[in-house]
Amino acid sequence: MDTAKVTTLLMVVALSIFLMGGSASALKYSIDGDISDWGIDLSYATDIGYLDGHRPSLPNQNIFTEDNDDTSGDSRQVGPGYSSGNEYDAEAIYFDNDDQYGYIAIITGMPKAGWDYYWWNFGPGDIGIDVDGANDIAVVDEFYNQNSSYSANTPYEYAITMGGELVKVTKWNSVLYTNYGYDISGPYRVNETDDTFSANNISFAYSDSPIEAHYVIEAAFLLSDLGLEPGDTFQINWTMGCGNDYVRLEGARVHTPEPATLFLFGSGLIGLASVAGKKAKKERKA
């Protein structure tokens, strides 16, 4: 193959990579319920304060921890309620993004199955996401008192459900103990959704086995599905059915990601194409 053809081929490949914008690249985090790729080793999380002192070390991550874990079995306030044996404790929430995806990781003592008994449900709630800050979505309480007229508003217009779906919410269920003030934990589970909304792609995982009484919830979603761009801020919230504890990441910011590997590779190919082109010109002149 002569130099001119090589030059053309290199330029076509480089241009294709730039047009892809890195879309073929793998997810930044493995969505598998393993928090180690966030820089956290839960095998050391045997003491209260571990997660507060051992935070993800990667740049630009948004982090909130409330590490008052309880692995000793005694009852301890985790805020606003109590937990015995760590089950109703929410420990930490993290957010990060690349050029296409947002990533959420949550650490909790709540197992995936939770506790379902009649109309009581103490299981894990859905992840609420607020992108516009408007406090305009109805919350209905159908747990503690099914005849109650309790209602409030929540700003979380989107949710990642425990079934692994990204949905637009029109109605939430509140936490169980609203009359004890546990509604500060936020809404619990999606009640009704906007069927006109459709998410393009989402990955979700909830670890099956605990590590030092901790479980991990992970999700990856397309930023474009929520209309999020670099510089935008939003809020993420997660709690369980009783509302004993919650983690809330306020002011999470979408950062401008560093250049992707494919982008750099494409730059290199264009450089090679340029060199090859110059060489071809010299050969033609000679």
Phi, psi and chi 1 to 4 in degrees:
 res  aa     phi    psi   chi1   chi2   chi3   chi4
   1 MET       -  128.7 -174.9 -179.2  -67.5      -
   2 ASP   -76.7  170.0   59.9   35.0      -      -
   3 THR   -61.3  -38.2  -54.9      -      -      -
   4 ALA   -62.2  -42.3      -      -      -      -
   5 LYS   -67.2  -39.4  -69.6 -178.6  179.0  179.8
   6 VAL   -61.1  -43.0  171.4      -      -      -
   7 THR   -59.8  -47.2  -58.6      -      -      -
   8 THR   -61.0  -44.3  -57.8      -      -      -
   9 LEU   -62.2  -44.7  178.3   60.7      -      -
  10 LEU   -61.2  -41.8  -75.7  172.4      -      -
  11 MET   -68.0  -38.0  -66.8 -170.0   73.1      -
  12 VAL   -64.5  -45.2  168.4      -      -      -
  13 VAL   -62.6  -45.7  172.6      -      -      -
  14 ALA   -61.8  -43.4      -      -      -      -
  15 LEU   -64.5  -38.5  179.5   60.3      -      -
  16 SER   -61.8  -41.6  -61.1      -      -      -
  17 ILE   -65.6  -41.3  -71.5  174.3      -      -
  18 PHE   -65.1  -39.3  -89.6   86.8      -      -
  19 LEU   -67.5  -32.6  -69.1  175.7      -      -
  20 MET   -67.7  -25.9  -73.0 -168.2  -58.4      -
  21 GLY    62.5   25.1      -      -      -      -
  22 GLY    81.9   12.2      -      -      -      -
  23 SER   -64.4  -21.8   60.1      -      -      -
  24 ALA   -85.6   -3.7      -      -      -      -
  25 SER   -72.5  154.7   58.4      -      -      -
  26 ALA   -74.9  163.7      -      -      -      -
  27 LEU   -62.3  146.8  -66.4  176.7      -      -
  28 LYS   -65.7  -34.7 -175.8  174.8 -177.5  178.2
  29 TYR  -122.4  145.1  -60.2   93.6      -      -
  30 SER   -79.2  121.6  -61.8      -      -      -
  31 ILE   -89.5   86.1  -52.0  -57.7      -      -
  32 ASP  -141.3    9.1   53.4    7.8      -      -
  33 GLY    79.6   10.3      -      -      -      -
  34 ASP  -109.8  118.6 -177.6  -10.6      -      -
  35 ILE   -88.0   -0.5 -161.5   73.0      -      -
  36 SER   -63.6  -31.2   62.0      -      -      -
  37 ASP   -75.7   -4.3   53.3   -8.5      -      -
  38 TRP   -90.7   -2.0  -71.9   77.3      -      -
  39 GLY    90.9   19.3      -      -      -      -
  40 ILE  -116.6  130.1  -59.6  -64.1      -      -
  41 ASP  -112.0   99.6 -173.4  -11.6      -      -
  42 LEU   -69.1  -13.6  -72.4  178.9      -      -
  43 SER   -65.1  -16.9   64.5      -      -      -
  44 TYR   -97.0   -1.3  -69.7  100.8      -      -
  45 ALA   -84.1   56.6      -      -      -      -
  46 THR   -99.6  -12.9   56.0      -      -      -
  47 ASP  -117.9  146.7  -60.6  -40.2      -      -
  48 ILE   -61.2  132.9  -65.8  173.5      -      -
  49 GLY   100.3   -5.3      -      -      -      -
  50 TYR   -60.2  -49.1  169.4   81.4      -      -
  51 LEU   -68.4  -30.5  -65.1  174.9      -      -
  52 ASP   -65.1  -35.7  -72.3  -22.3      -      -
  53 GLY   -95.8  -11.1      -      -      -      -
  54 HIS  -125.7   83.9  -63.8   77.6      -      -
  55 ARG   -98.8  159.3  -61.7 -175.1  171.0 -157.2
  56 PRO   -53.9  139.0  -28.2   36.5      -      -
  57 SER   -98.6   -4.9   56.5      -      -      -
  58 LEU   -72.8  148.2  -62.5  175.8      -      -
  59 PRO   -70.5  152.5   26.3  -35.4      -      -
  60 ASN    73.7    3.5  -58.7  -45.2      -      -
  61 GLN   -72.3  140.9  -70.2  169.9  -36.4      -
  62 ASN   -93.7  129.9  -64.3 -103.1      -      -
  63 ILE  -135.7  135.5  -60.1  166.0      -      -
  64 PHE  -137.1  128.1  172.4   79.7      -      -
  65 THR  -126.1  148.6   60.6      -      -      -
  66 GLU  -140.3   69.4 -174.8 -166.2   61.7      -
  67 ASP   -85.9   74.4 -169.3   11.9      -      -
  68 ASN  -113.6   51.8   46.7    9.3      -      -
  69 ASP   -66.2  158.7   62.2  -26.3      -      -
  70 ASP  -136.7   93.8  175.1   14.4      -      -
  71 THR  -103.3    1.3   57.7      -      -      -
  72 SER   -87.3  -13.8   61.4      -      -      -
  73 GLY    98.1  -13.5      -      -      -      -
  74 ASP   -82.1  158.4   58.2  -38.7      -      -
  75 SER   -79.9  130.5 -177.3      -      -      -
  76 ARG  -140.6  141.6  176.1  177.6  -64.5  146.5
  77 GLN   -71.3  129.4 -174.1  168.0   14.7      -
  78 VAL  -113.2  -10.5  -68.5      -      -      -
  79 GLY    85.6  112.5      -      -      -      -
  80 PRO   -86.5   -9.9   31.3  -35.6      -      -
  81 GLY  -105.0 -154.7      -      -      -      -
  82 TYR  -124.5  157.7  -68.7   79.3      -      -
  83 SER  -137.8  141.9 -179.3      -      -      -
  84 SER  -121.6  120.6  177.5      -      -      -
  85 GLY    77.9   15.3      -      -      -      -
  86 ASN    81.7   -6.0 -158.6   45.7      -      -
  87 GLU   -62.0  -39.3 -173.0  168.0    9.5      -
  88 TYR  -101.4   34.7  -59.3  106.1      -      -
  89 ASP  -112.1  130.5 -167.8   14.1      -      -
  90 ALA  -104.3  124.6      -      -      -      -
  91 GLU  -101.5  -46.7  -58.2  -80.8   15.8      -
  92 ALA  -157.8  155.2      -      -      -      -
  93 ILE  -141.2  137.1 -176.0  168.8      -      -
  94 TYR  -130.0  148.2  -49.6  125.9      -      -
  95 PHE  -136.6  141.2  170.7   78.0      -      -
  96 ASP  -149.0  167.3 -163.3    3.8      -      -
  97 ASN  -150.5  158.5   69.4  -86.4      -      -
  98 ASP  -115.3 -155.1   54.3   27.4      -      -
  99 ASP   -73.7  -17.2   59.0  -23.0      -      -
 100 GLN  -122.5  -36.5  -65.2 -174.7   77.1      -
 101 TYR  -112.3  147.1  -73.4   89.7      -      -
 102 GLY  -101.2  145.0      -      -      -      -
 103 TYR  -126.6  132.0  -57.7   90.1      -      -
 104 ILE  -122.8  135.9  -63.5  172.4      -      -
 105 ALA  -132.8  135.0      -      -      -      -
 106 ILE  -128.4  136.4  -64.4  169.7      -      -
 107 ILE  -113.5  128.8  -58.9  175.4      -      -
 108 THR  -149.1  164.0  176.2      -      -      -
 109 GLY   -93.0    0.1      -      -      -      -
 110 MET   -82.5  120.4  170.7   64.5   62.8      -
 111 PRO   -70.5  159.2   25.2  -33.6      -      -
 112 LYS   -59.9  -39.2  179.1  166.3   52.9  176.9
 113 ALA   -69.6  -35.5      -      -      -      -
 114 GLY    64.7 -157.3      -      -      -      -
 115 TRP  -131.3  109.5  175.7   24.8      -      -
 116 ASP  -106.7  123.8  -64.9  -34.6      -      -
 117 TYR  -146.6  110.8  179.4   69.8      -      -
 118 TYR    54.0 -125.7  -66.4  112.0      -      -
 119 TRP   -95.2    2.7   48.4  -88.6      -      -
 120 TRP   -79.7  139.3  -58.6   74.2      -      -
 121 ASN  -145.4  106.8 -169.4  -37.7      -      -
 122 PHE   -99.8   17.1  -70.5  171.1      -      -
 123 GLY   -77.2 -179.3      -      -      -      -
 124 PRO   -68.2  139.9   25.2  -33.8      -      -
 125 GLY   -87.6  176.1      -      -      -      -
 126 ASP   -82.8  155.6  -61.0  -37.9      -      -
 127 ILE   -84.6  116.6  -56.7  170.1      -      -
 128 GLY   -87.1  138.5      -      -      -      -
 129 ILE  -130.1  124.4  -55.1  175.0      -      -
 130 ASP  -111.9  119.9  166.5   37.2      -      -
 131 VAL  -111.2  -13.3  -61.3      -      -      -
 132 ASP  -116.2   -8.8   65.8    4.3      -      -
 133 GLY    74.6    1.2      -      -      -      -
 134 ALA   -81.5  132.9      -      -      -      -
 135 ASN   -94.9   69.3 -163.4   34.8      -      -
 136 ASP  -131.6   17.5   56.7    1.3      -      -
 137 ILE  -111.7  129.4  -61.9  175.0      -      -
 138 ALA   -71.3  141.5      -      -      -      -
 139 VAL  -115.9  129.9 -178.7      -      -      -
 140 VAL  -117.5  137.2  -67.4      -      -      -
 141 ASP   -99.0  112.1 -179.7   10.7      -      -
 142 GLU  -120.3   21.5   59.7  176.8   28.2      -
 143 PHE  -107.9  -70.7  -63.7  109.9      -      -
 144 TYR   -64.5  -44.0 -171.3   78.7      -      -
 145 ASN  -138.1  103.1 -177.1   -9.9      -      -
 146 GLN   -69.2  -14.6  -63.7 -172.5   73.8      -
 147 ASN   -97.1    6.1  -62.6  -43.4      -      -
 148 SER   -71.6  148.4  171.9      -      -      -
 149 SER   -99.4   14.6   59.6      -      -      -
 150 TYR   -54.6  134.5  167.6   83.1      -      -
 151 SER  -153.1  151.7   65.0      -      -      -
 152 ALA  -153.0 -178.3      -      -      -      -
 153 ASN  -119.8  150.4  -70.1  -36.3      -      -
 154 THR  -134.9  146.4  173.6      -      -      -
 155 PRO   -84.5   -1.7   31.6  -35.6      -      -
 156 TYR   -83.1   92.9  -56.0  104.5      -      -
 157 GLU   -86.0   -7.4   68.5  -90.1   24.2      -
 158 TYR  -127.1  161.8  -67.3   97.9      -      -
 159 ALA  -152.5  148.0      -      -      -      -
 160 ILE  -105.6  114.1  -64.3  175.1      -      -
 161 THR   -79.6  162.2   69.7      -      -      -
 162 MET   -71.2   -4.8  -69.2  -60.0   99.5      -
 163 GLY   -91.6    0.6      -      -      -      -
 164 GLY    85.1   27.5      -      -      -      -
 165 GLU  -113.6  146.0  -64.0 -179.4  -74.2      -
 166 LEU   -99.2  119.4  175.9   60.6      -      -
 167 VAL  -130.4  158.4  -62.9      -      -      -
 168 LYS   -98.6  126.9 -171.3  170.1 -174.7  178.6
 169 VAL   -98.2  135.2 -173.6      -      -      -
 170 THR  -110.4  -17.5   55.6      -      -      -
 171 LYS  -155.9  135.4 -174.5  178.8  -69.4 -175.5
 172 TRP  -109.6  159.5  -76.0   89.7      -      -
 173 ASN   -95.8  141.4  -72.3  -28.9      -      -
 174 SER   -80.4  171.8   72.3      -      -      -
 175 VAL   -70.2  168.7  -62.4      -      -      -
 176 LEU   -67.4  -52.4 -178.8   63.9      -      -
 177 TYR   -93.7   62.5  -64.5  119.1      -      -
 178 THR   -68.1  -30.4   56.4      -      -      -
 179 ASN   -76.1   -8.9   59.4  -23.8      -      -
 180 TYR   -99.6    5.6  -71.1  111.7      -      -
 181 GLY    84.9   11.3      -      -      -      -
 182 TYR   -76.3   -5.4  -71.1   11.3      -      -
 183 ASP   -65.3  -10.2   50.1  -43.5      -      -
 184 ILE   -61.2  -22.1 -168.5  175.2      -      -
 185 SER   -69.6  -13.7  -62.2      -      -      -
 186 GLY    98.6 -178.1      -      -      -      -
 187 PRO   -69.9  159.9   28.0  -35.1      -      -
 188 TYR  -103.9  -64.1  157.6   53.5      -      -
 189 ARG  -136.5  146.4 -175.7  166.9  -74.4  178.1
 190 VAL   -64.0  133.5  171.6      -      -      -
 191 ASN  -103.2  -48.7 -176.0  -62.5      -      -
 192 GLU  -137.4  149.7  -64.8  178.4    2.7      -
 193 THR  -127.8  162.6   63.2      -      -      -
 194 ASP   -86.8  109.3 -178.8   -9.6      -      -
 195 ASP   -71.8  -11.6  -67.7  -23.8      -      -
 196 THR   -79.9  -13.6   63.5      -      -      -
 197 PHE   -87.9  136.9  173.0   80.8      -      -
 198 SER  -139.3  123.2  177.4      -      -      -
 199 ALA   -84.1  143.8      -      -      -      -
 200 ASN   -80.1  -41.2  -68.3  -58.0      -      -
 201 ASN  -160.2  134.4 -169.4   19.6      -      -
 202 ILE  -151.1  143.1 -179.3  169.5      -      -
 203 SER  -118.4  144.9  -61.7      -      -      -
 204 PHE  -148.3  144.5  178.9   83.7      -      -
 205 ALA  -152.6  147.4      -      -      -      -
 206 TYR  -136.4  117.9 -160.9  134.8      -      -
 207 SER   -61.3  141.9   59.0      -      -      -
 208 ASP   -84.6  -33.8  -66.9  -48.0      -      -
 209 SER  -117.6  137.8  -57.6      -      -      -
 210 PRO   -77.8  151.7   30.1  -35.3      -      -
 211 ILE  -117.0  113.3  -60.1  177.3      -      -
 212 GLU    50.6   47.5  -61.5  -60.8  -20.7      -
 213 ALA    67.6   18.9      -      -      -      -
 214 HIS  -117.1  138.9  -65.9   83.1      -      -
 215 TYR  -114.5  158.8  -64.2   85.5      -      -
 216 VAL  -124.6  132.1  175.4      -      -      -
 217 ILE  -111.4  130.3  -55.9  169.4      -      -
 218 GLU  -132.0  148.2  -76.1 -171.1  -64.9      -
 219 ALA  -150.9  148.4      -      -      -      -
 220 ALA  -130.4  134.2      -      -      -      -
 221 PHE  -142.2  156.6   60.6   92.6      -      -
 222 LEU   -74.2  126.7  -75.9  171.1      -      -
 223 LEU   -58.9  -35.4  -64.6  168.5      -      -
 224 SER   -64.4  -26.6   57.9      -      -      -
 225 ASP   -63.8  -28.5  -80.6  -19.1      -      -
 226 LEU  -104.4    6.5  -57.8 -172.2      -      -
 227 GLY    69.0   25.1      -      -      -      -
 228 LEU   -91.4  137.9  -68.2  171.4      -      -
 229 GLU  -132.1  164.0  -61.0  178.1  -10.9      -
 230 PRO   -52.8  132.6  -29.6   36.9      -      -
 231 GLY    97.7  -20.0      -      -      -      -
 232 ASP   -70.3  146.1  -71.3  -13.0      -      -
 233 THR  -115.4  154.2   58.2      -      -      -
 234 PHE  -158.5 -177.2   61.2  102.9      -      -
 235 GLN  -133.2  142.0  179.9  172.5  -75.5      -
 236 ILE  -124.7  139.9  -48.5  170.3      -      -
 237 ASN  -139.8  142.1 -171.5   83.3      -      -
 238 TRP  -145.3  137.8 -178.2   84.5      -      -
 239 THR  -148.2 -179.6 -173.2      -      -      -
 240 MET  -113.2  174.3   63.3  -78.2  -63.7      -
 241 GLY   -56.7  -38.6      -      -      -      -
 242 CYS   -76.7  -22.6   54.0      -      -      -
 243 GLY    77.1   18.6      -      -      -      -
 244 ASN   -62.0  -31.5  -79.5   27.6      -      -
 245 ASP  -152.6  162.7 -161.9   15.0      -      -
 246 TYR  -155.2  160.7   64.8   97.3      -      -
 247 VAL  -125.1  135.7  -78.6      -      -      -
 248 ARG  -137.4  121.4 -177.5  172.4  -60.7  152.0
 249 LEU  -103.5  103.2 -173.9   55.1      -      -
 250 GLU   -96.1  143.1  -61.6 -177.8   88.1      -
 251 GLY    68.9   27.8      -      -      -      -
 252 ALA   -61.3  134.8      -      -      -      -
 253 ARG  -116.5  135.2 -179.4  177.2  -66.2  -85.0
 254 VAL   -80.4  115.4  180.0      -      -      -
 255 HIS   -93.6  158.9   68.2  -92.8      -      -
 256 THR   -78.3  116.0  -57.8      -      -      -
 257 PRO   -70.1  156.6   26.7  -34.3      -      -
 258 GLU   -70.3  157.6  -63.8  178.3    2.7      -
 259 PRO   -53.9  135.4  -26.3   35.0      -      -
 260 ALA   -72.9  157.3      -      -      -      -
 261 THR   -58.4  -40.3  -58.2      -      -      -
 262 LEU   -65.9  -34.8  -78.8  176.6      -      -
 263 PHE   -63.2  -45.2 -178.4   85.6      -      -
 264 LEU   -65.1  -39.4  -65.1  175.6      -      -
 265 PHE   -62.6  -41.7  179.8   60.9      -      -
 266 GLY   -62.5  -39.5      -      -      -      -
 267 SER   -60.9  -40.9  -60.9      -      -      -
 268 GLY   -63.5  -41.0      -      -      -      -
 269 LEU   -65.0  -39.4  -74.9  179.1      -      -
 270 ILE   -64.3  -37.4  -74.1 -178.5      -      -
 271 GLY   -61.9  -44.3      -      -      -      -
 272 LEU   -62.8  -40.3  -71.3  173.6      -      -
 273 ALA   -62.6  -39.3      -      -      -      -
 274 SER   -63.5  -44.8  176.6      -      -      -
 275 VAL   -61.8  -44.5  171.3      -      -      -
 276 ALA   -63.0  -37.8      -      -      -      -
 277 GLY   -64.2  -43.1      -      -      -      -
 278 LYS   -63.8  -39.1  -70.6  178.6 -179.4  178.4
 279 LYS   -64.0  -40.0 -176.3  177.7  179.3 -178.8
 280 ALA   -64.1  -39.1      -      -      -      -
 281 LYS   -62.6  -42.6  -73.5 -178.0 -179.8  178.5
 282 LYS   -63.5  -38.8  -71.3 -178.3  178.5  178.3
 283 GLU   -66.2  -38.2  -70.0  175.9  -11.1      -
 284 ARG   -67.9  -35.5  -74.2 -164.4  -63.7  -90.8
 285 LYS   -70.8  -29.9  -71.6 -179.7  179.1  179.3
 286 ALA   -73.1      -      -      -      -      -
